[in-house]
Amino acid sequence: MILVQIKEYIAKRASVSLQEMAWHFRMNTAELRPMLELLVKKGQIQKHGCISSCKRICCSCDSASIEYYFIE
């Protein structure tokens, strides 16, 4: 059931970060990521490696805030 809710949440947005989904579903990112990986593996969603307007190479951003998922 949660997988369907995750997919519907992503479908309502152009793209959504892992952190946004964690806040929305009140889960930590470590619990949410395996479910997202399953949906990616099934071809139901896609993952952006990184969306950032920062342009820095310091890698100091939290990975959950720059890891995005979308449905094409």
MOGI-V174081 format. One line per field, one symbol per residue. psi: psi as a letter, one per 40 degrees, with the letter a starting at -180 (. if undefined). A space follows every 50 residues. Layout:
psi->???
This chain:
psi->dddddddddddeidihidddddddefiidddddddddddddeediihhdh hhedeiedfeihddeehiiih.
